[in-house]
Amino acid sequence: MRRFLSSVTLCILLLLIGLFLFMPSTEAENNVLPGLLNLPAPPPPNPFYRPSQTERDEKFYDKKNPPSDDAPIEDLLDYWKYQNQFDAKYAYAVTPSNKTLDRLMAEAEKKPELLPEILNTFPESQETADFVKRLYDNEVSRRDLESSWRAQVKRWLTYHSSYFSNELLQTASQVSDTKEYITNQEDVLALARVDWEKAKPLLDRMLNNSSQPVSQTLARWAYYKHALMVNDSFDTESYRKQLQETVETNLCSPATAIWPWMHSSNPEIFPGAMIGIFPCSKTKPCMNYVSMARFTPD
């Protein structure tokens, strides 16, 4: 009996000790709110954080169906930022209407950091070039944005306006045939497009240098493009025939290396041009072409 009472007493003591140790105190519960209030405040929202845009259907970016001129500016920016990635030299590219262009330029005026994201969709005109140059000059004086912004905008001005034609002439003058390839062709053609007076002496030297057949062909192409631009039908037909003869009589010549670039940039001028052709070396047969057209005048 005595052992039984001792056991009961021990169990009761252990139970009381457990309750005392593991039961939360009322005082601790009452101190939760002051503890939370004493925590540091969360940081303010980041003003530079931009939530990701809603994913759009592929049809939204259809080149044949751009947003209307009065669409929300968010739609215009989203659409034309997407189109900005396409290079008009190698793929069909759309350009905004005059009204849409005005709205895009107004946004770039307010937020210059947007400019490189839409700049490649701008048409090549003096008005557009003047606008871009003004934003560029402002940034050069203020240095508010990253150096990459200035580099991208200056590159656009170099290849789409006459503002930096002296620098463009320096790089274009380095054009040369390198085996079956050619260097600096983009600079030559851009210079001929934006500053013909500076380009003409260089093109004349290229045209008269028969030891550089690819450069010679490039010069003919530049003259042909210029004739089209100024609506000179006689020169247009003359240089077109020369280019046709180059293709028809020099199929495996290094001069044919430039034709894929010509066709990809202007398929409407030579609708029957080759689908794909690669430069041919003197030591291997010309096997890497898909088809070669015998062009007929329009």
VEXTOR-125967 format. One record per residue (C-alpha): residue number from 1; residue in one letter; x, y, z. Coordinates in nm, 4 decimals, decimal comma. Layout:
REM residues N
(site NUM a (X Y Z))
...
This chain:
REM residues 298
(site 1 m (0,0000 0,0000 0,0000))
(site 2 r (0,2805 0,2341 0,0883))
(site 3 r (0,4531 0,1583 -0,2445))
(site 4 f (0,1315 0,2265 -0,4333))
(site 5 l (0,0882 0,5685 -0,2721))
(site 6 s (0,4512 0,6511 -0,3425))
(site 7 s (0,4061 0,5651 -0,7077))
(site 8 v (0,0896 0,7759 -0,7374))
(site 9 t (0,2606 1,0677 -0,5686))
(site 10 l (0,5623 1,0418 -0,8080))
(site 11 c (0,3332 1,0385 -1,1127))
(site 12 i (0,1469 1,3467 -0,9922))
(site 13 l (0,4751 1,5314 -0,9326))
(site 14 l (0,6045 1,4432 -1,2793))
(site 15 l (0,2765 1,5602 -1,4336))
(site 16 l (0,2923 1,8919 -1,2519))
(site 17 i (0,6539 1,9444 -1,3552))
(site 18 g (0,5657 1,8710 -1,7213))
(site 19 l (0,2777 2,1179 -1,7182))
(site 20 f (0,5000 2,3832 -1,5669))
(site 21 l (0,7796 2,3344 -1,8207))
(site 22 f (0,5855 2,2925 -2,1479))
(site 23 m (0,2709 2,5027 -2,1086))
(site 24 p (0,3221 2,8549 -2,2693))
(site 25 s (0,2791 3,1317 -2,0243))
(site 26 t (0,0047 3,3904 -2,0674))
(site 27 e (0,2621 3,6633 -2,0293))
(site 28 a (0,4618 3,5328 -2,3290))
(site 29 e (0,1478 3,5291 -2,5410))
(site 30 n (0,0642 3,8834 -2,4416))
(site 31 n (0,4134 3,9991 -2,5519))
(site 32 v (0,3783 3,8814 -2,9186))
(site 33 l (0,2324 4,2071 -3,0507))
(site 34 p (0,4947 4,4355 -2,8961))
(site 35 g (0,7614 4,2029 -3,0358))
(site 36 l (0,6232 4,2340 -3,3868))
(site 37 l (0,6009 4,6095 -3,3543))
(site 38 n (0,9644 4,6218 -3,2531))
(site 39 l (1,0761 4,4492 -3,5775))
(site 40 p (1,2409 4,6762 -3,8424))
(site 41 a (1,0080 4,8150 -4,1080))
(site 42 p (1,0191 4,6510 -4,4561))
(site 43 p (1,2165 4,8400 -4,7265))
(site 44 p (1,0231 5,0782 -4,9548))
(site 45 p (0,9281 4,9575 -5,3073))
(site 46 n (1,2067 4,9788 -5,5662))
(site 47 p (1,1078 5,2538 -5,8138))
(site 48 f (1,3214 5,0901 -6,0856))
(site 49 y (1,1528 4,7540 -6,0633))
(site 50 r (0,9232 4,6824 -6,3542))
(site 51 p (0,6936 4,3819 -6,3308))
(site 52 s (0,7148 4,1538 -6,6302))
(site 53 q (0,4674 4,2224 -6,9067))
(site 54 t (0,1791 3,9909 -6,9671))
(site 55 e (0,2743 3,7243 -7,2157))
(site 56 r (0,1063 3,7967 -7,5464))
(site 57 d (-0,0187 3,5729 -7,8201))
(site 58 e (0,2165 3,5366 -8,1180))
(site 59 k (-0,0461 3,6974 -8,3416))
(site 60 f (0,0033 4,0252 -8,1562))
(site 61 y (0,3504 4,0574 -8,3120))
(site 62 d (0,2392 3,9806 -8,6674))
(site 63 k (0,4332 4,2063 -8,9041))
(site 64 k (0,1276 4,2398 -9,1253))
(site 65 n (-0,0932 4,3661 -8,8442))
(site 66 p (0,0761 4,6309 -8,6276))
(site 67 p (-0,1262 4,8064 -8,3560))
(site 68 s (-0,3327 5,1021 -8,4691))
(site 69 d (-0,1980 5,4541 -8,4332))
(site 70 d (-0,4265 5,5220 -8,1359))
(site 71 a (-0,3494 5,1958 -7,9510))
(site 72 p (-0,2343 5,2222 -7,5878))
(site 73 i (0,1268 5,3313 -7,5718))
(site 74 e (0,2137 5,0110 -7,3850))
(site 75 d (0,0951 4,8086 -7,6855))
(site 76 l (0,2926 5,0226 -7,9277))
(site 77 l (0,6105 4,9936 -7,7238))
(site 78 d (0,5720 4,6189 -7,6782))
(site 79 y (0,5098 4,5596 -8,0486))
(site 80 w (0,7859 4,7832 -8,1817))
(site 81 k (1,0400 4,6629 -7,9267))
(site 82 y (0,9793 4,3155 -8,0639))
(site 83 q (1,0187 4,4337 -8,4238))
(site 84 n (1,3381 4,6159 -8,3253))
(site 85 q (1,5301 4,2872 -8,3257))
(site 86 f (1,4932 4,2318 -8,7015))
(site 87 d (1,7644 4,3676 -8,9289))
(site 88 a (1,6194 4,5072 -9,2517))
(site 89 k (1,9311 4,3929 -9,4404))
(site 90 y (1,8589 4,0271 -9,3775))
(site 91 a (1,4848 4,0012 -9,3138))
(site 92 y (1,1644 4,1763 -9,4002))
(site 93 a (1,1149 4,4568 -9,1509))
(site 94 v (0,8155 4,6820 -9,0950))
(site 95 t (0,8277 5,0499 -9,0074))
(site 96 p (0,5785 5,2473 -8,7985))
(site 97 s (0,3347 5,4905 -8,9557))
(site 98 n (0,4050 5,8609 -8,9194))
(site 99 k (0,1580 5,8987 -8,6324))
(site 100 t (0,2897 5,5937 -8,4495))
(site 101 l (0,6446 5,7152 -8,5045))
(site 102 d (0,5529 6,0498 -8,3482))
(site 103 r (0,4185 5,8724 -8,0404))
(site 104 l (0,7269 5,6504 -8,0112))
(site 105 m (0,9546 5,9503 -8,0427))
(site 106 a (0,7542 6,1352 -7,7787))
(site 107 e (0,8066 5,8439 -7,5382))
(site 108 a (1,1779 5,8361 -7,6178))
(site 109 e (1,1895 6,2093 -7,5533))
(site 110 k (1,0479 6,1537 -7,2039))
(site 111 k (1,2465 5,8356 -7,1393))
(site 112 p (1,5658 5,8377 -7,3481))
(site 113 e (1,6656 5,4976 -7,2114))
(site 114 l (1,3934 5,3502 -7,4364))
(site 115 l (1,5553 5,4726 -7,7568))
(site 116 p (1,7860 5,1748 -7,8368))
(site 117 e (1,4934 4,9379 -7,7835))
(site 118 i (1,2944 5,0885 -8,0727))
(site 119 l (1,5588 5,2677 -8,2792))
(site 120 n (1,6014 5,0025 -8,5484))
(site 121 t (1,2365 5,0452 -8,6468))
(site 122 f (1,2812 5,4153 -8,7242))
(site 123 p (1,2812 5,5134 -9,0930))
(site 124 e (1,5954 5,6563 -9,2459))
(site 125 s (1,5126 6,0259 -9,2886))
(site 126 q (1,6676 6,3593 -9,2018))
(site 127 e (1,3920 6,4371 -8,9528))
(site 128 t (1,4465 6,1097 -8,7684))
(site 129 a (1,8235 6,1534 -8,7740))
(site 130 d (1,7950 6,5064 -8,6324))
(site 131 f (1,5764 6,3794 -8,3482))
(site 132 v (1,8125 6,0939 -8,2617))
(site 133 k (2,1168 6,3199 -8,2828))
(site 134 r (1,9582 6,5685 -8,0425))
(site 135 l (1,8961 6,2963 -7,7831))
(site 136 y (2,2481 6,1662 -7,8398))
(site 137 d (2,4050 6,5095 -7,7874))
(site 138 n (2,2018 6,5624 -7,4697))
(site 139 e (2,3221 6,2315 -7,3294))
(site 140 v (2,6840 6,2970 -7,4270))
(site 141 s (2,6752 6,6202 -7,2252))
(site 142 r (2,4869 6,4772 -6,9256))
(site 143 r (2,6189 6,1193 -6,9076))
(site 144 d (2,3049 5,9984 -6,7301))
(site 145 l (2,2881 5,6599 -6,9043))
(site 146 e (2,5214 5,3664 -6,9626))
(site 147 s (2,7990 5,3912 -7,2194))
(site 148 s (2,6289 5,1115 -7,4147))
(site 149 w (2,3371 5,3496 -7,4824))
(site 150 r (2,5696 5,6020 -7,6422))
(site 151 a (2,7447 5,3300 -7,8440))
(site 152 q (2,4199 5,1893 -7,9840))
(site 153 v (2,2748 5,5271 -8,0714))
(site 154 k (2,5981 5,6465 -8,2326))
(site 155 r (2,6139 5,3300 -8,4415))
(site 156 w (2,2617 5,3939 -8,5694))
(site 157 l (2,3523 5,7537 -8,6551))
(site 158 t (2,6702 5,6369 -8,8297))
(site 159 y (2,4915 5,3937 -9,0596))
(site 160 h (2,1659 5,5871 -9,1106))
(site 161 s (2,2698 5,9523 -9,1321))
(site 162 s (2,5516 6,1747 -9,2487))
(site 163 y (2,6399 6,2966 -8,8991))
(site 164 f (2,9412 6,0667 -8,8661))
(site 165 s (3,0193 6,0168 -9,2350))
(site 166 n (3,3842 6,1146 -9,1855))
(site 167 e (3,4309 5,8240 -8,9464))
(site 168 l (3,2343 5,5985 -9,1797))
(site 169 l (3,4612 5,6967 -9,4680))
(site 170 q (3,7663 5,5878 -9,2681))
(site 171 t (3,6296 5,2377 -9,2115))
(site 172 a (3,4818 5,2087 -9,5616))
(site 173 s (3,8222 5,2934 -9,7115))
(site 174 q (3,9586 4,9723 -9,5602))
(site 175 v (3,7463 4,7620 -9,7967))
(site 176 s (3,9415 4,4824 -9,9618))
(site 177 d (3,9134 4,1325 -10,1028))
(site 178 t (4,0353 3,8670 -9,8618))
(site 179 k (4,0619 3,5463 -10,0623))
(site 180 e (3,6999 3,4851 -10,1616))
(site 181 y (3,5532 3,7255 -9,9078))
(site 182 i (3,5286 4,1011 -9,8721))
(site 183 t (3,5736 4,3246 -9,5711))
(site 184 n (3,3862 4,6409 -9,4731))
(site 185 q (3,1112 4,6056 -9,7355))
(site 186 e (2,8480 4,7320 -9,4903))
(site 187 d (3,0474 5,0505 -9,4353))
(site 188 v (3,0859 5,1123 -9,8087))
(site 189 l (2,7167 5,0696 -9,8844))
(site 190 a (2,6101 5,2785 -9,5849))
(site 191 l (2,8419 5,5612 -9,6877))
(site 192 a (2,7041 5,5538 -10,0425))
(site 193 r (2,3547 5,5770 -9,9015))
(site 194 v (2,4021 5,8543 -9,6445))
(site 195 d (2,6755 6,0673 -9,8081))
(site 196 w (2,7159 6,0043 -10,1793))
(site 197 e (2,9682 6,2832 -10,2320))
(site 198 k (3,2108 6,1254 -9,9851))
(site 199 a (3,1482 5,7757 -10,1184))
(site 200 k (3,1886 5,8432 -10,4914))
(site 201 p (3,5711 5,8828 -10,5027))
(site 202 l (3,6112 5,5592 -10,3072))
(site 203 l (3,3650 5,3753 -10,5334))
(site 204 d (3,5461 5,4996 -10,8436))
(site 205 r (3,8746 5,3565 -10,7154))
(site 206 m (3,7046 5,0259 -10,6370))
(site 207 l (3,5362 5,0142 -10,9770))
(site 208 n (3,8640 5,0697 -11,1620))
(site 209 n (4,0622 4,8106 -10,9645))
(site 210 s (4,0232 4,4827 -11,1530))
(site 211 s (4,2584 4,3062 -10,9113))
(site 212 q (3,9846 4,3234 -10,6468))
(site 213 p (3,6865 4,1575 -10,8228))
(site 214 v (3,4585 4,1373 -10,5204))
(site 215 s (3,5168 4,5019 -10,4297))
(site 216 q (3,4578 4,5895 -10,7941))
(site 217 t (3,1232 4,4106 -10,7871))
(site 218 l (3,0351 4,5850 -10,4628))
(site 219 a (3,1044 4,9232 -10,6255))
(site 220 r (2,8748 4,8376 -10,9155))
(site 221 w (2,6057 4,7416 -10,6678))
(site 222 a (2,6459 5,0740 -10,4826))
(site 223 y (2,6175 5,2652 -10,8117))
(site 224 y (2,3092 5,0624 -10,9027))
(site 225 k (2,1425 5,1371 -10,5694))
(site 226 h (2,2219 5,5063 -10,6021))
(site 227 a (2,0772 5,5163 -10,9532))
(site 228 l (1,7562 5,3667 -10,8193))
(site 229 m (1,7497 5,6205 -10,5356))
(site 230 v (1,7838 5,9214 -10,7671))
(site 231 n (1,5572 5,7649 -11,0291))
(site 232 d (1,8226 5,7581 -11,3021))
(site 233 s (1,6777 5,4996 -11,5396))
(site 234 f (1,9788 5,4972 -11,7768))
(site 235 d (2,2354 5,4214 -11,5027))
(site 236 t (1,9951 5,1801 -11,3370))
(site 237 e (1,9724 4,9696 -11,6521))
(site 238 s (2,3445 4,9980 -11,7240))
(site 239 y (2,4626 4,8780 -11,3833))
(site 240 r (2,1909 4,6154 -11,3694))
(site 241 k (2,3220 4,4584 -11,6882))
(site 242 q (2,6774 4,4655 -11,5530))
(site 243 l (2,5643 4,2873 -11,2371))
(site 244 q (2,3751 4,0281 -11,4410))
(site 245 e (2,6847 3,9599 -11,6482))
(site 246 t (2,8905 3,9186 -11,3311))
(site 247 v (2,6562 3,6474 -11,2087))
(site 248 e (2,6165 3,4692 -11,5419))
(site 249 t (2,9838 3,4638 -11,6438))
(site 250 n (3,1561 3,4269 -11,3067))
(site 251 l (2,9553 3,1623 -11,1290))
(site 252 c (3,2560 3,0165 -10,9478))
(site 253 s (3,4441 3,3428 -10,9189))
(site 254 p (3,5095 3,5027 -10,5787))
(site 255 a (3,2950 3,7933 -10,6981))
(site 256 t (2,9853 3,5774 -10,6485))
(site 257 a (3,0507 3,5831 -10,2738))
(site 258 i (2,8691 3,9119 -10,2438))
(site 259 w (2,5496 3,8045 -10,4183))
(site 260 p (2,3762 3,6380 -10,1236))
(site 261 w (2,4053 3,9654 -9,9352))
(site 262 m (2,2650 4,1608 -10,2310))
(site 263 h (1,9725 3,9276 -10,2729))
(site 264 s (1,8872 3,9057 -9,9035))
(site 265 s (1,8844 4,2840 -9,8718))
(site 266 n (1,6862 4,3497 -10,1899))
(site 267 p (1,4925 4,0428 -10,3121))
(site 268 e (1,2372 4,2658 -10,4818))
(site 269 i (1,5034 4,4012 -10,7202))
(site 270 f (1,6206 4,0595 -10,8359))
(site 271 p (1,3173 3,8357 -10,7730))
(site 272 g (1,4841 3,5312 -10,9270))
(site 273 a (1,8048 3,5542 -10,7273))
(site 274 m (1,9711 3,2552 -10,5724))
(site 275 i (1,8198 3,1077 -10,2595))
(site 276 g (2,1620 3,0439 -10,1177))
(site 277 i (2,5186 3,0481 -10,2439))
(site 278 f (2,8568 3,0287 -10,0784))
(site 279 p (3,1939 3,1628 -10,1956))
(site 280 c (3,3953 2,9226 -10,4082))
(site 281 s (3,7682 2,8762 -10,3738))
(site 282 k (4,0061 2,8151 -10,6644))
(site 283 t (4,0920 2,4674 -10,5407))
(site 284 k (3,7467 2,3143 -10,5093))
(site 285 p (3,4513 2,2947 -10,7457))
(site 286 c (3,1566 2,5251 -10,7010))
(site 287 m (2,9164 2,2828 -10,5335))
(site 288 n (2,7518 2,4898 -10,2615))
(site 289 y (2,4870 2,6789 -10,4499))
(site 290 v (2,1166 2,6072 -10,4622))
(site 291 s (2,0184 2,7932 -10,7772))
(site 292 m (2,1332 3,0819 -10,9913))
(site 293 a (1,8933 3,2995 -11,1852))
(site 294 r (1,9238 3,4604 -11,5230))
(site 295 f (1,7668 3,7916 -11,4342))
(site 296 t (1,5453 3,9835 -11,6722))
(site 297 p (1,4877 4,3589 -11,6450))
(site 298 d (1,1661 4,4852 -11,4904))
